[in-house]
Amino acid sequence: MQLTPDPRPPSEPGRRQYVATELKRGMLLVRPVGPSIGQREAPIILEEVREIMRRAGREARMLVIDLSDVSFVSSMGLGMCIDLRNQATQQGARSVLLGLRPDVAQLFRMMRLERLYTIVKSADELERLAA
């Protein structure tokens, strides 16, 4: 699955450096730029993706957060993931985590957040899920 950045100009210089998004066939793919989602990145990513989700409305039937480039997630990053999942649920969309690295997967398990998402390991597995 190829990611293409959102062509809209950022409302604030440098914002797109934290996340790439793509809406395709009902799937909103969100790919934070690693290696970390911390105090600085989380609110910027959250605001950007919330706006895209709001504009997509029910067209986005699945929210996929691709964390394959992320090796560290702070508490604010976890909160961002939960907020995005909650918004997706309100819009009737399924929430999926893609490509969790072992340390990040362990963090989600330890915080018992893995039960909020469908977790897939690869783009192939995601394609099968979306079919």
GUNUTI-420937 format. One record per residue: residue number from 1; x negated, y negated, z negated of N, C-alpha, C, O in turn; residue in three letters. Coordinates in steps of 0.2 Angstrom, whole numbers, plus 2048, in hexadecimal, padded with zeros to 3 digits. Last residue first. Layout:
BEGIN
<badren seq="NUM" n_u="X" n_v="Y" n_w="Z" ca_u="X" ca_v="Y" ca_w="Z" c_u="X" c_v="Y" c_w="Z" o_u="X" o_v="Y" o_w="Z" type="ala"/>
...
***
This chain:
BEGIN
<badren seq="131" n_u="837" n_v="820" n_w="7F3" ca_u="83B" ca_v="823" ca_w="7F8" c_u="842" c_v="825" c_w="7F6" o_u="846" o_v="827" o_w="7FA" type="ala"/>
<badren seq="130" n_u="830" n_v="81C" n_w="7E7" ca_u="834" ca_v="817" ca_w="7EB" c_u="839" c_v="81A" c_w="7F0" o_u="83E" o_v="817" o_w="7F2" type="ala"/>
<badren seq="129" n_u="829" n_v="827" n_w="7E4" ca_u="82E" ca_v="825" ca_w="7DF" c_u="833" c_v="820" c_w="7E3" o_u="839" o_v="820" o_w="7E2" type="leu"/>
<badren seq="128" n_u="820" n_v="828" n_w="7EF" ca_u="825" ca_v="82D" ca_w="7EE" c_u="82B" c_v="82B" c_w="7E9" o_u="831" o_v="82D" o_w="7EA" type="arg"/>
<badren seq="127" n_u="819" n_v="81C" n_w="7ED" ca_u="81D" ca_v="81D" ca_w="7F3" c_u="822" c_v="822" c_w="7F2" o_u="828" o_v="822" o_w="7F4" type="glu"/>
<badren seq="126" n_u="813" n_v="820" n_w="7E1" ca_u="818" ca_v="81A" ca_w="7E1" c_u="81C" c_v="81B" c_w="7E7" o_u="822" o_v="81A" o_w="7E7" type="leu"/>
<badren seq="125" n_u="80A" n_v="82A" n_w="7E5" ca_u="810" ca_v="82B" ca_w="7E0" c_u="815" c_v="826" c_w="7E0" o_u="81B" o_v="827" o_w="7DF" type="glu"/>
<badren seq="124" n_u="802" n_v="822" n_w="7ED" ca_u="806" ca_v="827" ca_w="7F0" c_u="80C" c_v="829" c_w="7EB" o_u="811" o_v="82A" o_w="7EE" type="asp"/>
<badren seq="123" n_u="7FC" n_v="819" n_w="7E4" ca_u="801" ca_v="816" ca_w="7E9" c_u="805" c_v="81C" c_w="7EC" o_u="80B" o_v="81B" o_w="7EE" type="ala"/>
<badren seq="122" n_u="7FC" n_v="821" n_w="7D3" ca_u="7F9" ca_v="820" ca_w="7DA" c_u="7FF" c_v="81C" c_w="7DF" o_u="805" o_v="81D" o_w="7DD" type="ser"/>
<badren seq="121" n_u="802" n_v="823" n_w="7C7" ca_u="7FB" ca_v="823" ca_w="7C7" c_u="7F8" c_v="820" c_w="7CE" o_u="7F3" o_v="81D" o_w="7CE" type="lys"/>
<badren seq="120" n_u="810" n_v="81C" n_w="7BF" ca_u="80D" ca_v="820" ca_w="7C4" c_u="806" c_v="81E" c_w="7C5" o_u="803" o_v="819" o_w="7C3" type="val"/>
<badren seq="119" n_u="81C" n_v="81B" n_w="7B3" ca_u="815" ca_v="81A" ca_w="7B4" c_u="813" c_v="81F" c_w="7BA" o_u="814" o_v="825" o_w="7B9" type="ile"/>
<badren seq="118" n_u="82A" n_v="812" n_w="7AF" ca_u="828" ca_v="818" ca_w="7B3" c_u="821" c_v="816" c_w="7B4" o_u="81F" o_v="811" o_w="7B7" type="thr"/>
<badren seq="117" n_u="82B" n_v="80A" n_w="79E" ca_u="82A" ca_v="80A" ca_w="7A6" c_u="829" c_v="811" c_w="7A8" o_u="829" o_v="816" o_w="7A5" type="tyr"/>
<badren seq="116" n_u="82D" n_v="80B" n_w="791" ca_u="831" ca_v="806" ca_w="794" c_u="830" c_v="806" c_w="79C" o_u="834" o_v="803" o_w="7A0" type="leu"/>
<badren seq="115" n_u="824" n_v="814" n_w="78C" ca_u="82B" ca_v="817" ca_w="78D" c_u="82F" c_v="812" c_w="790" o_u="835" o_v="813" o_w="792" type="arg"/>
<badren seq="114" n_u="818" n_v="80E" n_w="78A" ca_u="819" ca_v="812" ca_w="790" c_u="820" c_v="814" c_w="792" o_u="822" o_v="816" o_w="797" type="glu"/>
<badren seq="113" n_u="818" n_v="808" n_w="77E" ca_u="81B" ca_v="804" ca_w="784" c_u="81C" c_v="808" c_w="78A" o_u="81F" o_v="806" o_w="78E" type="leu"/>
<badren seq="112" n_u="811" n_v="80B" n_w="773" ca_u="818" ca_v="80F" ca_w="775" c_u="81B" c_v="80B" c_w="77A" o_u="822" o_v="80B" o_w="77A" type="arg"/>
<badren seq="111" n_u="805" n_v="808" n_w="770" ca_u="80A" ca_v="803" ca_w="76E" c_u="811" c_v="805" c_w="770" o_u="816" o_v="802" o_w="76F" type="met"/>
<badren seq="110" n_u="7FF" n_v="813" n_w="775" ca_u="7FE" ca_v="811" ca_w="76E" c_u="803" c_v="80C" c_w="76C" o_u="806" o_v="80D" o_w="766" type="met"/>
<badren seq="109" n_u="802" n_v="812" n_w="783" ca_u="804" ca_v="817" ca_w="77F" c_u="804" c_v="816" c_w="777" o_u="809" o_v="817" o_w="774" type="arg"/>
<badren seq="108" n_u="7FB" n_v="806" n_w="786" ca_u="802" ca_v="806" ca_w="787" c_u="805" c_v="80C" c_w="783" o_u="80B" o_v="80B" o_w="780" type="phe"/>
<badren seq="107" n_u="7EE" n_v="80A" n_w="783" ca_u="7F1" ca_v="805" ca_w="77F" c_u="7F8" c_v="805" c_w="780" o_u="7FC" o_v="804" o_w="77B" type="leu"/>
<badren seq="106" n_u="7EC" n_v="815" n_w="78C" ca_u="7EC" ca_v="816" ca_w="785" c_u="7EF" c_v="811" c_w="781" o_u="7F3" o_v="812" o_w="77C" type="gln"/>
<badren seq="105" n_u="7EC" n_v="80D" n_w="798" ca_u="7F1" ca_v="812" ca_w="797" c_u="7F2" c_v="814" c_w="790" o_u="7F7" o_v="815" o_w="78D" type="ala"/>
<badren seq="104" n_u="7E0" n_v="806" n_w="796" ca_u="7E6" ca_v="802" ca_w="796" c_u="7EC" c_v="807" c_w="795" o_u="7F1" o_v="805" o_w="792" type="val"/>
<badren seq="103" n_u="7D7" n_v="811" n_w="797" ca_u="7D7" ca_v="80D" ca_w="791" c_u="7DE" c_v="809" c_w="790" o_u="7E1" o_v="808" o_w="78B" type="asp"/>
<badren seq="102" n_u="7DA" n_v="816" n_w="7A4" ca_u="7DA" ca_v="81A" ca_w="79E" c_u="7DB" c_v="816" c_w="798" o_u="7E0" o_v="817" o_w="793" type="pro"/>
<badren seq="101" n_u="7E4" n_v="80B" n_w="7AE" ca_u="7DD" ca_v="80E" ca_w="7AC" c_u="7DE" c_v="811" c_w="7A6" o_u="7E2" o_v="810" o_w="7A2" type="arg"/>
<badren seq="100" n_u="7F2" n_v="80D" n_w="7B8" ca_u="7EF" ca_v="80C" ca_w="7B1" c_u="7E8" c_v="80F" c_w="7B0" o_u="7E8" o_v="815" o_w="7B1" type="leu"/>
<badren seq="99" n_u="7F9" n_v="80D" n_w="7C4" ca_u="7F2" ca_v="80D" ca_w="7C4" c_u="7EF" c_v="80B" c_w="7BD" o_u="7EA" o_v="808" o_w="7BD" type="gly"/>
<badren seq="98" n_u="808" n_v="804" n_w="7C1" ca_u="804" ca_v="808" ca_w="7C6" c_u="7FD" c_v="808" c_w="7C4" o_u="7FB" o_v="802" o_w="7C2" type="leu"/>
<badren seq="97" n_u="818" n_v="805" n_w="7B9" ca_u="811" ca_v="803" ca_w="7B9" c_u="80D" c_v="807" c_w="7BD" o_u="80E" o_v="80D" o_w="7BD" type="leu"/>
<badren seq="96" n_u="828" n_v="7FF" n_w="7BD" ca_u="823" ca_v="804" ca_w="7BE" c_u="81C" c_v="801" c_w="7BD" o_u="81B" o_v="7FB" o_w="7BE" type="val"/>
<badren seq="95" n_u="83A" n_v="7FD" n_w="7BA" ca_u="833" ca_v="7FA" ca_w="7B9" c_u="82E" c_v="800" c_w="7B9" o_u="82F" o_v="805" o_w="7B6" type="ser"/>
<badren seq="94" n_u="848" n_v="7F9" n_w="7C5" ca_u="844" ca_v="7FE" ca_w="7C1" c_u="83D" c_v="7FB" c_w="7C0" o_u="83A" o_v="7F7" o_w="7C4" type="arg"/>
<badren seq="93" n_u="854" n_v="7EC" n_w="7C3" ca_u="84E" ca_v="7EF" ca_w="7C6" c_u="84B" c_v="7F4" c_w="7C2" o_u="84B" o_v="7F3" o_w="7BC" type="ala"/>
<badren seq="92" n_u="85E" n_v="7E3" n_w="7BE" ca_u="860" ca_v="7EA" ca_w="7C1" c_u="85A" c_v="7EE" c_w="7C4" o_u="85B" o_v="7F2" o_w="7C8" type="gly"/>
<badren seq="91" n_u="85A" n_v="7D8" n_w="7B8" ca_u="85C" ca_v="7D7" ca_w="7BF" c_u="85E" c_v="7DE" c_w="7C2" o_u="85F" o_v="7DE" o_w="7C8" type="gln"/>
<badren seq="90" n_u="857" n_v="7DD" n_w="7AC" ca_u="85D" ca_v="7D8" ca_w="7AC" c_u="85F" c_v="7D7" c_w="7B3" o_u="865" o_v="7D6" o_w="7B5" type="gln"/>
<badren seq="89" n_u="84B" n_v="7E4" n_w="7AF" ca_u="851" ca_v="7E7" ca_w="7AD" c_u="857" c_v="7E3" c_w="7AE" o_u="85D" o_v="7E5" o_w="7B0" type="thr"/>
<badren seq="88" n_u="843" n_v="7D9" n_w="7B2" ca_u="845" ca_v="7DE" ca_w="7B8" c_u="84B" c_v="7E2" c_w="7B6" o_u="84F" o_v="7E3" o_w="7BA" type="ala"/>
<badren seq="87" n_u="842" n_v="7D3" n_w="7A6" ca_u="845" ca_v="7CF" ca_w="7AB" c_u="847" c_v="7D4" c_w="7B1" o_u="84C" o_v="7D3" o_w="7B4" type="gln"/>
<badren seq="86" n_u="83B" n_v="7DE" n_w="79F" ca_u="842" ca_v="7DB" ca_w="79D" c_u="845" c_v="7D7" c_w="7A2" o_u="84B" o_v="7D8" o_w="7A3" type="asn"/>
<badren seq="85" n_u="82F" n_v="7DE" n_w="7A6" ca_u="833" ca_v="7E4" ca_w="7A6" c_u="83A" c_v="7E2" c_w="7A4" o_u="83F" o_v="7E4" o_w="7A7" type="arg"/>
<badren seq="84" n_u="82A" n_v="7D1" n_w="7A3" ca_u="82C" ca_v="7D3" ca_w="7AA" c_u="830" c_v="7D9" c_w="7AA" o_u="835" o_v="7D9" o_w="7AF" type="leu"/>
<badren seq="83" n_u="828" n_v="7D3" n_w="795" ca_u="82D" ca_v="7CE" ca_w="798" c_u="82F" c_v="7CF" c_w="79F" o_u="835" o_v="7CF" o_w="7A1" type="asp"/>
<badren seq="82" n_u="81F" n_v="7DE" n_w="795" ca_u="825" ca_v="7DF" ca_w="792" c_u="82A" c_v="7DA" c_w="795" o_u="830" o_v="7DB" o_w="797" type="ile"/>
<badren seq="81" n_u="814" n_v="7D7" n_w="79B" ca_u="817" ca_v="7DD" ca_w="79E" c_u="81E" c_v="7DE" c_w="79C" o_u="822" o_v="7E0" o_w="79F" type="cys"/>
<badren seq="80" n_u="812" n_v="7CD" n_w="791" ca_u="814" ca_v="7CB" ca_w="798" c_u="817" c_v="7D1" c_w="79C" o_u="81C" o_v="7D0" o_w="79F" type="met"/>
<badren seq="79" n_u="80E" n_v="7D4" n_w="786" ca_u="814" ca_v="7D1" ca_w="786" c_u="817" c_v="7CF" c_w="78D" o_u="81D" o_v="7CF" o_w="78E" type="gly"/>
<badren seq="78" n_u="802" n_v="7D9" n_w="78B" ca_u="807" ca_v="7DE" ca_w="78A" c_u="80E" c_v="7DA" c_w="78A" o_u="813" o_v="7DD" o_w="78C" type="leu"/>
<badren seq="77" n_u="7FB" n_v="7CC" n_w="78C" ca_u="7FC" ca_v="7D0" ca_w="792" c_u="802" c_v="7D5" c_w="791" o_u="806" o_v="7D7" o_w="796" type="gly"/>
<badren seq="76" n_u="7FB" n_v="7C9" n_w="77E" ca_u="7FF" ca_v="7C5" ca_w="783" c_u="800" c_v="7C8" c_w="789" o_u="805" o_v="7C7" o_w="78C" type="met"/>
<badren seq="75" n_u="7F2" n_v="7D3" n_w="77A" ca_u="7F9" ca_v="7D3" ca_w="778" c_u="7FE" c_v="7CF" c_w="77C" o_u="803" o_v="7D0" o_w="77D" type="ser"/>
<badren seq="74" n_u="7E9" n_v="7D7" n_w="789" ca_u="7EA" ca_v="7D4" ca_w="782" c_u="7F1" c_v="7D5" c_w="780" o_u="7F5" o_v="7D8" o_w="784" type="ser"/>
<badren seq="73" n_u="7E1" n_v="7E4" n_w="792" ca_u="7E8" ca_v="7E0" ca_w="791" c_u="7E8" c_v="7DE" c_w="78A" o_u="7E8" o_v="7E2" o_w="785" type="val"/>
<badren seq="72" n_u="7D5" n_v="7E9" n_w="79D" ca_u="7D6" ca_v="7E6" ca_w="796" c_u="7DD" c_v="7E2" c_w="797" o_u="7DE" o_v="7DE" o_w="79B" type="phe"/>
<badren seq="71" n_u="7D4" n_v="7EC" n_w="7AA" ca_u="7D0" ca_v="7F1" ca_w="7A5" c_u="7D2" c_v="7EF" c_w="79E" o_u="7D0" o_v="7F2" o_w="799" type="ser"/>
<badren seq="70" n_u="7DC" n_v="7EC" n_w="7B9" ca_u="7DC" ca_v="7EA" ca_w="7B3" c_u="7D9" c_v="7EF" c_w="7AE" o_u="7DB" o_v="7F4" o_w="7AD" type="val"/>
<badren seq="69" n_u="7DE" n_v="7F1" n_w="7C6" ca_u="7D8" ca_v="7ED" ca_w="7C5" c_u="7D7" c_v="7EA" c_w="7BE" o_u="7D3" o_v="7E7" o_w="7BD" type="asp"/>
<badren seq="68" n_u="7EB" n_v="7F8" n_w="7C4" ca_u="7E5" ca_v="7FC" ca_w="7C6" c_u="7DE" c_v="7F8" c_w="7C5" o_u="7D9" o_v="7FB" o_w="7C4" type="ser"/>
<badren seq="67" n_u="7F7" n_v="7F4" n_w="7C1" ca_u="7F2" ca_v="7F2" ca_w="7BC" c_u="7EB" c_v="7F6" c_w="7BE" o_u="7E7" o_v="7F6" o_w="7B9" type="leu"/>
<badren seq="66" n_u="805" n_v="7EF" n_w="7C8" ca_u="7FF" ca_v="7F3" ca_w="7CA" c_u="7F9" c_v="7F0" c_w="7C6" o_u="7F6" o_v="7EB" o_w="7C7" type="asp"/>
<badren seq="65" n_u="815" n_v="7F0" n_w="7C5" ca_u="80F" ca_v="7EC" ca_w="7C2" c_u="809" c_v="7F1" c_w="7C3" o_u="808" o_v="7F6" o_w="7C0" type="ile"/>
<badren seq="64" n_u="823" n_v="7EF" n_w="7CE" ca_u="81D" ca_v="7F3" ca_w="7CD" c_u="818" c_v="7EE" c_w="7CB" o_u="816" o_v="7EA" o_w="7CE" type="val"/>
<badren seq="63" n_u="834" n_v="7EF" n_w="7CD" ca_u="82E" ca_v="7EB" ca_w="7CC" c_u="829" c_v="7F0" c_w="7CA" o_u="829" o_v="7F4" o_w="7C6" type="leu"/>
<badren seq="62" n_u="841" n_v="7F2" n_w="7D9" ca_u="83C" ca_v="7F5" ca_w="7D5" c_u="836" c_v="7F0" c_w="7D4" o_u="834" o_v="7ED" o_w="7D8" type="met"/>
<badren seq="61" n_u="84A" n_v="7EA" n_w="7DF" ca_u="84D" ca_v="7F0" ca_w="7DC" c_u="847" c_v="7F3" c_w="7D7" o_u="849" o_v="7F7" o_w="7D3" type="arg"/>
<badren seq="60" n_u="84C" n_v="7DB" n_w="7E5" ca_u="846" ca_v="7DF" ca_w="7E1" c_u="84A" c_v="7E4" c_w="7DD" o_u="84C" o_v="7E3" o_w="7D7" type="ala"/>
<badren seq="59" n_u="858" n_v="7D6" n_w="7E8" ca_u="854" ca_v="7D9" ca_w="7ED" c_u="84E" c_v="7DD" c_w="7EA" o_u="84D" o_v="7E2" o_w="7ED" type="glu"/>
<badren seq="58" n_u="85D" n_v="7CF" n_w="7DD" ca_u="85F" ca_v="7D6" ca_w="7DD" c_u="85B" c_v="7DA" c_w="7E3" o_u="85B" o_v="7E0" o_w="7E4" type="arg"/>
<badren seq="57" n_u="850" n_v="7C3" n_w="7DD" ca_u="857" ca_v="7C5" ca_w="7DA" c_u="858" c_v="7CD" c_w="7DB" o_u="853" o_v="7D0" o_w="7D9" type="gly"/>
<badren seq="56" n_u="846" n_v="7BB" n_w="7E2" ca_u="848" ca_v="7C2" ca_w="7E5" c_u="84F" c_v="7C4" c_w="7E3" o_u="852" o_v="7C8" o_w="7E7" type="ala"/>
<badren seq="55" n_u="846" n_v="7B1" n_w="7D9" ca_u="847" ca_v="7AF" ca_w="7E0" c_u="849" c_v="7B6" c_w="7E4" o_u="84E" o_v="7B6" o_w="7E8" type="arg"/>
<badren seq="54" n_u="842" n_v="7B7" n_w="7CD" ca_u="848" ca_v="7B4" ca_w="7CE" c_u="84A" c_v="7B2" c_w="7D5" o_u="850" o_v="7B3" o_w="7D6" type="arg"/>
<badren seq="53" n_u="836" n_v="7BD" n_w="7D1" ca_u="83B" ca_v="7C1" ca_w="7D0" c_u="842" c_v="7BE" c_w="7D0" o_u="847" o_v="7C0" o_w="7D2" type="met"/>
<badren seq="52" n_u="82E" n_v="7B1" n_w="7D3" ca_u="82F" ca_v="7B5" ca_w="7D8" c_u="835" c_v="7BA" c_w="7D7" o_u="839" o_v="7BB" o_w="7DC" type="ile"/>
<badren seq="51" n_u="82F" n_v="7AD" n_w="7C5" ca_u="832" ca_v="7A8" ca_w="7CB" c_u="833" c_v="7AD" c_w="7D1" o_u="838" o_v="7AC" o_w="7D4" type="glu"/>
<badren seq="50" n_u="828" n_v="7B7" n_w="7BF" ca_u="82F" ca_v="7B5" ca_w="7BD" c_u="832" c_v="7B1" c_w="7C3" o_u="838" o_v="7B3" o_w="7C4" type="arg"/>
<badren seq="49" n_u="81B" n_v="7B5" n_w="7C4" ca_u="81F" ca_v="7BB" ca_w="7C6" c_u="827" c_v="7BA" c_w="7C4" o_u="82B" o_v="7BC" o_w="7C8" type="val"/>
<badren seq="48" n_u="817" n_v="7A9" n_w="7BE" ca_u="817" ca_v="7AA" ca_w="7C6" c_u="81C" c_v="7B0" c_w="7C8" o_u="820" o_v="7AF" o_w="7CC" type="glu"/>
<badren seq="47" n_u="818" n_v="7AC" n_w="7B1" ca_u="81C" ca_v="7A6" ca_w="7B4" c_u="81D" c_v="7A7" c_w="7BB" o_u="822" o_v="7A6" o_w="7BE" type="glu"/>
<badren seq="46" n_u="80F" n_v="7B6" n_w="7AF" ca_u="816" ca_v="7B7" ca_w="7AD" c_u="81A" c_v="7B2" c_w="7B1" o_u="81F" o_v="7B3" o_w="7B4" type="leu"/>
<badren seq="45" n_u="803" n_v="7B1" n_w="7B3" ca_u="806" ca_v="7B6" ca_w="7B7" c_u="80D" c_v="7B7" c_w="7B6" o_u="811" o_v="7B8" o_w="7BA" type="ile"/>
<badren seq="44" n_u="802" n_v="7A7" n_w="7A9" ca_u="802" ca_v="7A5" ca_w="7B0" c_u="805" c_v="7AA" c_w="7B4" o_u="809" o_v="7A9" o_w="7B8" type="ile"/>
<badren seq="43" n_u="802" n_v="7AF" n_w="79D" ca_u="807" ca_v="7AA" ca_w="79E" c_u="807" c_v="7A8" c_w="7A5" o_u="80D" o_v="7A6" o_w="7A8" type="pro"/>
<badren seq="42" n_u="7F5" n_v="7B7" n_w="7A0" ca_u="7FC" ca_v="7BA" ca_w="79F" c_u="802" c_v="7B5" c_w="7A0" o_u="806" o_v="7B6" o_w="7A4" type="ala"/>
<badren seq="41" n_u="7E9" n_v="7B0" n_w="7A1" ca_u="7EC" ca_v="7B3" ca_w="7A6" c_u="7F4" c_v="7B4" c_w="7A6" o_u="7F8" o_v="7B3" o_w="7AA" type="glu"/>
<badren seq="40" n_u="7E6" n_v="7AC" n_w="793" ca_u="7E6" ca_v="7A7" ca_w="799" c_u="7EB" c_v="7AA" c_w="79F" o_u="7EF" o_v="7A6" o_w="7A1" type="arg"/>
<badren seq="39" n_u="7E6" n_v="7B7" n_w="78C" ca_u="7EA" ca_v="7B2" ca_w="789" c_u="7EB" c_v="7AD" c_w="78F" o_u="7F0" o_v="7A9" o_w="790" type="gln"/>
<badren seq="38" n_u="7E5" n_v="7C4" n_w="798" ca_u="7E4" ca_v="7C1" ca_w="792" c_u="7E8" c_v="7BB" c_w="790" o_u="7ED" o_v="7BA" o_w="794" type="gly"/>
<badren seq="37" n_u="7E1" n_v="7D1" n_w="7A1" ca_u="7E7" ca_v="7CD" ca_w="7A0" c_u="7E7" c_v="7CA" c_w="799" o_u="7E9" o_v="7CE" o_w="795" type="ile"/>
<badren seq="36" n_u="7D2" n_v="7D4" n_w="7AB" ca_u="7D6" ca_v="7D4" ca_w="7A4" c_u="7DC" c_v="7CF" c_w="7A5" o_u="7DC" o_v="7CB" o_w="7AA" type="ser"/>
<badren seq="35" n_u="7CB" n_v="7D4" n_w="7B6" ca_u="7CB" ca_v="7DB" ca_w="7B3" c_u="7CF" c_v="7DA" c_w="7AC" o_u="7D0" o_v="7DF" o_w="7A9" type="pro"/>
<badren seq="34" n_u="7D8" n_v="7D5" n_w="7C2" ca_u="7D5" ca_v="7D7" ca_w="7BC" c_u="7CE" c_v="7D3" c_w="7BB" o_u="7CD" o_v="7CE" o_w="7BF" type="gly"/>
<badren seq="33" n_u="7E7" n_v="7CE" n_w="7C7" ca_u="7E0" ca_v="7CE" ca_w="7C9" c_u="7DC" c_v="7D0" c_w="7C2" o_u="7DD" o_v="7CC" o_w="7BE" type="val"/>
<badren seq="32" n_u="7F6" n_v="7D7" n_w="7C8" ca_u="7F2" ca_v="7D2" ca_w="7C5" c_u="7EB" c_v="7D3" c_w="7C7" o_u="7E8" o_v="7D9" o_w="7C7" type="pro"/>
<badren seq="31" n_u="802" n_v="7DA" n_w="7D3" ca_u="7FB" ca_v="7DC" ca_w="7D2" c_u="7F7" c_v="7D7" c_w="7CF" o_u="7F4" o_v="7D2" o_w="7D2" type="arg"/>
<badren seq="30" n_u="811" n_v="7DF" n_w="7D6" ca_u="80E" ca_v="7DA" ca_w="7D3" c_u="807" c_v="7DD" c_w="7D1" o_u="806" o_v="7E2" o_w="7CD" type="val"/>
<badren seq="29" n_u="81E" n_v="7E2" n_w="7E2" ca_u="817" ca_v="7E5" ca_w="7DF" c_u="813" c_v="7DF" c_w="7DD" o_u="812" o_v="7DA" o_w="7E0" type="leu"/>
<badren seq="28" n_u="82E" n_v="7E6" n_w="7E3" ca_u="829" ca_v="7E0" ca_w="7E1" c_u="823" c_v="7E3" c_w="7DE" o_u="823" o_v="7E5" o_w="7D8" type="leu"/>
<badren seq="27" n_u="837" n_v="7EE" n_w="7EF" ca_u="832" ca_v="7EF" ca_w="7E9" c_u="82E" c_v="7E9" c_w="7E9" o_u="82B" o_v="7E6" o_w="7ED" type="met"/>
<badren seq="26" n_u="83F" n_v="7ED" n_w="7FA" ca_u="842" ca_v="7ED" ca_w="7F3" c_u="83D" c_v="7EE" c_w="7ED" o_u="840" o_v="7EE" o_w="7E7" type="gly"/>
<badren seq="25" n_u="836" n_v="7EC" n_w="804" ca_u="83B" ca_v="7F2" ca_w="804" c_u="83D" c_v="7F2" c_w="7FD" o_u="83E" o_v="7F8" o_w="7FA" type="arg"/>
<badren seq="24" n_u="82B" n_v="7E2" n_w="7FB" ca_u="82C" ca_v="7E6" ca_w="801" c_u="831" c_v="7EB" c_w="800" o_u="830" o_v="7EF" o_w="7FB" type="lys"/>
<badren seq="23" n_u="822" n_v="7D5" n_w="7F5" ca_u="829" ca_v="7D7" ca_w="7F5" c_u="82A" c_v="7DB" c_w="7FC" o_u="82A" o_v="7D8" o_w="801" type="leu"/>
<badren seq="22" n_u="814" n_v="7D2" n_w="7ED" ca_u="816" ca_v="7D4" ca_w="7F3" c_u="81D" c_v="7D7" c_w="7F2" o_u="81E" o_v="7DB" o_w="7ED" type="glu"/>
<badren seq="21" n_u="806" n_v="7C9" n_w="7E5" ca_u="80D" ca_v="7CC" ca_w="7E5" c_u="80F" c_v="7CD" c_w="7EC" o_u="80D" o_v="7CA" o_w="7F1" type="thr"/>
<badren seq="20" n_u="7F9" n_v="7C7" n_w="7DA" ca_u="7FB" ca_v="7C7" ca_w="7E1" c_u="802" c_v="7CB" c_w="7E1" o_u="803" o_v="7CF" o_w="7DD" type="ala"/>
<badren seq="19" n_u="7F2" n_v="7BC" n_w="7CE" ca_u="7F6" ca_v="7C1" ca_w="7D0" c_u="7F8" c_v="7C1" c_w="7D7" o_u="7F8" o_v="7BB" o_w="7DA" type="val"/>
<badren seq="18" n_u="7E8" n_v="7B2" n_w="7CB" ca_u="7E9" ca_v="7B7" ca_w="7C6" c_u="7EE" c_v="7BD" c_w="7C8" o_u="7EE" o_v="7C2" o_w="7C5" type="tyr"/>
<badren seq="17" n_u="7E6" n_v="7A9" n_w="7D5" ca_u="7E0" ca_v="7AD" ca_w="7D4" c_u="7E2" c_v="7B2" c_w="7CF" o_u="7DE" o_v="7B7" o_w="7CE" type="gln"/>
<badren seq="16" n_u="7F1" n_v="7A1" n_w="7D7" ca_u="7F1" ca_v="7A7" ca_w="7DA" c_u="7EB" c_v="7AC" c_w="7D9" o_u="7EB" o_v="7B2" o_w="7DB" type="arg"/>
<badren seq="15" n_u="7ED" n_v="795" n_w="7D0" ca_u="7F2" ca_v="79A" ca_w="7CD" c_u="7F1" c_v="7A1" c_w="7D0" o_u="7F2" o_v="7A6" o_w="7CD" type="arg"/>
<badren seq="14" n_u="7E6" n_v="78B" n_w="7D6" ca_u="7E2" ca_v="790" ca_w="7D3" c_u="7E7" c_v="796" c_w="7D0" o_u="7E4" o_v="79B" o_w="7CD" type="gly"/>
<badren seq="13" n_u="7F1" n_v="77D" n_w="7D2" ca_u="7EB" ca_v="780" ca_w="7D6" c_u="7E8" c_v="786" c_w="7D2" o_u="7E7" o_v="786" o_w="7CC" type="pro"/>
<badren seq="12" n_u="802" n_v="781" n_w="7D2" ca_u="7FC" ca_v="77E" ca_w="7CE" c_u="7F6" c_v="781" c_w="7D1" o_u="7F5" o_v="787" o_w="7D2" type="glu"/>
<badren seq="11" n_u="80A" n_v="787" n_w="7DA" ca_u="80C" ca_v="780" ca_w="7D8" c_u="807" c_v="77D" c_w="7D3" o_u="807" o_v="777" o_w="7D2" type="ser"/>
<badren seq="10" n_u="803" n_v="78E" n_w="7E9" ca_u="804" ca_v="78E" ca_w="7E2" c_u="806" c_v="787" c_w="7E0" o_u="804" o_v="782" o_w="7E2" type="pro"/>
<badren seq="9" n_u="80C" n_v="790" n_w="7F8" ca_u="807" ca_v="78D" ca_w="7F5" c_u="808" c_v="78D" c_w="7ED" o_u="80E" o_v="78C" o_w="7EB" type="pro"/>
<badren seq="8" n_u="811" n_v="7A1" n_w="7FD" ca_u="813" ca_v="79A" ca_w="7FB" c_u="80D" c_v="797" c_w="7F7" o_u="809" o_v="79A" o_w="7F4" type="arg"/>
<badren seq="7" n_u="80D" n_v="7AD" n_w="801" ca_u="80B" ca_v="7A8" ca_w="805" c_u="80C" c_v="7A1" c_w="802" o_u="80A" o_v="79C" o_w="805" type="pro"/>
<badren seq="6" n_u="806" n_v="7B9" n_w="7F6" ca_u="80C" ca_v="7B5" ca_w="7F7" c_u="80A" c_v="7AF" c_w="7FB" o_u="805" o_v="7AB" o_w="7F9" type="asp"/>
<badren seq="5" n_u="7FB" n_v="7C5" n_w="7FD" ca_u="7FD" ca_v="7BF" ca_w="7F8" c_u="803" c_v="7BC" c_w="7FA" o_u="804" o_v="7BB" o_w="800" type="pro"/>
<badren seq="4" n_u="7FE" n_v="7D6" n_w="800" ca_u="7FD" ca_v="7CF" ca_w="803" c_u="7FF" c_v="7CA" c_w="7FE" o_u="804" o_v="7CA" o_w="7FB" type="thr"/>
<badren seq="3" n_u="7F8" n_v="7E6" n_w="7FE" ca_u="7FB" ca_v="7E0" ca_w="7FB" c_u="7F9" c_v="7DA" c_w="7FF" o_u="7F3" o_v="7D9" o_w="801" type="leu"/>
<badren seq="2" n_u="7FD" n_v="7F6" n_w="805" ca_u="7F8" ca_v="7F0" ca_w="806" c_u="7FC" c_v="7EA" c_w="802" o_u="802" o_v="7E9" o_w="803" type="gln"/>
<badren seq="1" n_u="7FC" n_v="806" n_w="800" ca_u="800" ca_v="800" ca_w="800" c_u="7FC" c_v="7FA" c_w="800" o_u="7F7" o_v="7F9" o_w="7FC" type="met"/>
***
